[in-house]
Amino acid sequence: MQTVNATEAKNSLAQMLTKAQQEPICISQNGQAMAVIMSMDEYQSTQTLRQQILHQRLDKALAEAKAGRTHNGLDVHEEMKKKHLNPHFQNPNKGSQKASLTRGLPI
């Protein structure tokens, strides 16, 4: 995937749109990847795949629930906290050091 900085992308947007029909283009700002330009076909394919995965997960969860294989939400939450603690989180409401779930957990 080609990477271009934001200024270059801004100055040559029409060319970026043409190139994006062939492959996605990464847009960076201050050396950090910030966005991707891709063709509408590729975007729609990605969205369709995401929907299929979501529906498969939902179907599996519903089958588990129908089979009686369920879990108490509070118990699951506590177990997740134990496994994924971030000791550097400061709870603004409490004013003290509190642990929280890390971001980026898989869905």
trRosetta pair geometry for C-beta under 8 A, 3 or more apart (Angstrom, degrees):
i j d omega theta_ij theta_ji phi_ij phi_ji
1 23 6.3 -156 -114 150 64 114
1 24 5.4 -22 -130 84 117 90
1 25 6.9 172 -177 -111 88 27
1 26 5.4 83 134 -20 119 105
1 36 7.8 -37 -171 -130 143 111
2 19 7.0 -47 48 158 147 137
2 23 7.0 108 5 93 94 117
2 25 5.2 -25 75 -123 96 82
2 26 7.0 -169 96 28 44 79
3 25 7.5 151 -99 -174 27 66
3 26 4.2 -27 -105 75 79 111
3 27 7.7 175 -155 -80 66 14
3 28 5.5 36 180 -20 110 118
3 33 7.0 -83 -128 -97 121 93
4 8 4.5 -115 177 89 108 124
4 9 5.1 134 103 -58 119 87
4 16 7.0 -118 45 -103 152 116
4 25 6.3 -1 12 175 106 114
4 26 7.4 152 22 82 57 59
4 27 6.2 -25 72 -112 79 60
4 28 7.2 -178 90 23 28 84
5 8 5.0 90 58 11 76 104
5 9 7.0 -144 97 -6 37 91
5 27 7.5 63 -174 -165 16 63
5 28 5.3 -54 -107 74 56 87
5 29 6.9 107 -161 -94 76 41
6 9 5.6 -56 -145 38 32 113
6 10 6.1 36 156 -23 67 106
6 27 5.7 73 -90 174 66 104
6 28 6.9 -115 -32 87 77 39
6 29 4.5 23 -22 -87 130 92
6 34 7.0 3 -70 42 114 143
7 10 5.7 -54 -148 34 30 112
7 11 6.3 20 157 -12 64 110
8 11 5.9 -61 -145 42 29 106
8 12 6.2 -20 169 24 66 110
9 12 6.8 -85 -139 59 22 76
9 13 6.5 58 162 -88 64 65
9 16 5.3 50 -143 -73 78 158
9 25 7.6 154 -109 128 114 128
9 27 4.9 -9 -40 -120 164 111
9 37 7.4 164 -148 -19 127 137
10 13 6.5 -6 -150 -52 25 99
12 15 4.2 -30 168 40 103 119
12 16 5.9 117 109 -28 81 91
13 16 5.4 -56 -146 36 33 114
13 17 6.3 36 156 -22 67 103
14 17 5.8 -52 -151 32 31 112
14 18 6.7 31 151 -17 62 104
15 18 5.7 -53 -152 35 35 112
15 19 6.3 32 152 -16 67 107
16 19 5.7 -56 -145 41 32 110
16 20 6.1 38 153 -28 66 107
16 25 5.7 -131 -159 72 92 162
16 37 5.6 56 155 73 110 164
17 20 5.6 -50 -145 30 29 117
17 21 7.5 42 151 -31 56 92
17 37 7.0 -97 -92 170 51 135
18 21 6.1 -46 -170 11 36 113
19 22 6.0 -61 -170 34 48 107
19 23 7.3 -41 160 52 78 74
19 25 5.8 65 105 -58 115 133
20 23 7.4 -95 -139 79 35 36
20 24 6.5 26 -142 -123 81 36
20 25 5.3 -85 -85 4 86 107
20 37 4.5 -84 -95 127 142 98
20 38 5.6 -162 -172 -124 105 19
20 39 5.6 165 134 -55 83 63
21 39 4.8 84 -119 -90 47 119
24 36 5.0 2 -178 -178 120 114
24 37 6.7 159 -158 79 65 46
24 38 4.1 -25 -102 -89 91 99
24 42 6.7 -141 -62 123 95 159
25 36 6.8 151 74 -158 42 62
25 37 4.7 -10 57 55 98 98
25 38 7.6 180 20 -71 63 54
26 33 5.2 -47 -173 -131 120 106
26 35 7.6 151 -158 85 51 42
26 36 5.6 -31 -100 -101 56 78
27 33 7.6 103 73 -154 42 60
27 34 5.6 -59 99 63 87 94
27 35 4.5 -7 52 64 115 90
27 36 7.0 -165 10 -83 82 25
27 37 6.5 72 -33 -18 111 96
28 31 6.1 -5 165 -147 127 12
28 32 6.0 156 -157 73 88 28
28 33 5.3 -51 -96 -90 84 42
28 34 6.1 130 -130 3 30 90
29 32 6.2 -32 67 61 64 82
29 34 4.8 24 11 -28 105 144
33 36 8.0 15 -178 -60 108 83
38 42 4.5 -95 162 83 118 129
38 43 5.5 146 90 -55 110 85
38 46 7.9 60 98 -9 156 139
39 42 4.6 93 59 8 85 101
39 43 6.9 -149 95 -5 45 87
40 43 5.5 -54 -146 38 34 114
40 44 6.1 33 156 -19 68 106
41 44 5.9 -57 -147 38 27 108
41 45 6.4 29 154 -19 63 107
42 45 5.6 -53 -147 36 32 113
42 46 6.4 35 153 -20 64 105
43 46 5.7 -56 -151 35 30 112
43 47 6.4 28 153 -17 65 107
44 47 5.6 -53 -145 38 33 111
44 48 6.2 37 154 -22 65 104
45 48 5.7 -52 -147 34 30 112
45 49 6.4 31 154 -18 63 106
46 49 5.8 -55 -150 36 30 111
46 50 6.4 31 152 -19 64 106
47 50 5.6 -52 -148 36 33 113
47 51 6.4 34 153 -20 65 104
48 51 5.7 -55 -151 35 31 112
48 52 6.5 33 151 -21 65 104
49 52 5.6 -52 -148 34 33 113
49 53 6.5 32 154 -17 65 104
50 53 5.8 -55 -150 37 31 110
50 54 6.3 33 152 -20 65 108
51 54 5.6 -54 -147 37 32 114
51 55 6.3 30 155 -18 66 106
52 55 5.9 -55 -147 37 29 109
52 56 6.4 31 153 -20 64 105
53 56 5.7 -53 -149 35 32 113
53 57 6.4 30 154 -16 65 106
54 57 5.9 -57 -150 38 30 110
54 58 6.3 29 153 -18 65 109
55 58 5.6 -54 -144 39 32 113
55 59 6.2 36 156 -21 66 105
56 59 5.8 -53 -146 36 29 112
56 60 6.4 29 154 -18 63 107
57 60 5.7 -55 -148 37 31 112
57 61 6.3 30 154 -19 65 107
57 107 7.5 27 -170 125 175 96
58 61 5.7 -54 -146 37 31 111
58 62 6.3 31 155 -18 65 106
59 62 5.8 -55 -146 37 29 110
59 63 6.4 30 154 -19 64 106
60 63 5.8 -55 -149 36 30 111
60 64 6.4 32 152 -20 64 105
61 64 5.6 -52 -149 35 32 113
61 65 6.4 32 153 -19 65 105
62 65 5.6 -53 -147 37 33 112
62 66 6.3 34 154 -19 66 105
63 66 5.8 -53 -145 37 31 111
63 67 6.3 25 155 -14 64 110
64 67 5.9 -63 -149 42 29 107
64 69 4.5 -80 -171 75 83 108
64 70 7.1 131 132 -73 92 58
65 68 7.7 53 179 -65 31 17
65 69 7.3 -93 -74 62 24 63
65 70 5.5 53 -120 -77 69 106
71 75 6.1 -118 172 76 95 115
71 76 5.1 95 121 -57 128 111
72 75 4.2 75 75 8 101 111
72 76 6.9 -177 88 -11 52 84
73 76 5.6 -55 -146 37 33 112
73 77 6.2 36 155 -22 66 105
74 77 5.6 -51 -147 35 32 114
74 78 6.5 32 155 -17 64 104
75 78 5.9 -55 -149 37 31 110
75 79 6.3 30 153 -19 65 107
76 79 5.7 -56 -148 37 31 112
76 80 6.3 32 153 -20 66 106
77 80 5.8 -55 -149 35 30 111
77 81 6.5 32 153 -21 63 104
78 81 5.6 -51 -150 33 33 114
78 82 6.6 35 152 -21 64 103
79 82 5.7 -52 -153 32 33 113
79 83 6.5 22 154 -11 65 110
80 83 5.9 -64 -147 43 32 105
80 84 5.7 -23 172 27 71 115
80 101 6.0 5 135 -108 109 119
80 105 7.5 20 -162 -127 121 161
81 84 6.8 -80 -125 59 19 76
81 85 6.2 52 174 -79 63 83
81 99 6.7 107 -174 113 99 113
81 100 7.7 -72 -128 -154 94 25
81 101 6.1 -84 -97 -69 64 81
82 85 7.0 -17 -145 -37 17 106
84 101 5.2 36 102 -145 118 70
84 102 4.9 -115 174 18 101 96
84 105 6.4 -2 -133 -87 168 119
85 99 4.2 -20 -154 -171 105 131
85 100 7.5 111 -147 53 57 24
85 101 7.8 -60 -99 -96 35 34
85 102 7.6 52 107 -34 9 91
86 89 4.8 78 98 -28 105 108
86 99 6.4 146 58 -158 48 70
86 100 5.4 -31 50 64 105 74
86 101 7.2 28 1 123 105 13
86 102 4.7 127 -54 -81 114 78
87 97 7.4 19 -179 173 73 114
87 99 5.7 -28 -96 -101 52 93
89 97 7.9 115 80 -163 54 62
89 98 6.1 -57 100 85 98 71
89 99 6.3 97 45 -145 113 26
89 100 4.1 -60 84 18 173 111
90 97 6.4 -54 -107 -108 68 53
90 98 7.2 95 -149 32 25 78
91 94 4.3 29 98 29 122 107
91 95 7.5 -53 89 -1 80 24
91 96 6.7 -3 51 63 103 59
91 97 7.9 108 13 -170 86 12
91 98 3.9 20 -19 28 122 134
91 100 7.3 143 -75 -54 90 116
92 95 7.5 30 -168 -69 31 52
94 98 5.9 82 51 -37 144 132
101 105 6.7 -40 169 -30 115 135
102 105 6.7 124 81 -52 79 89
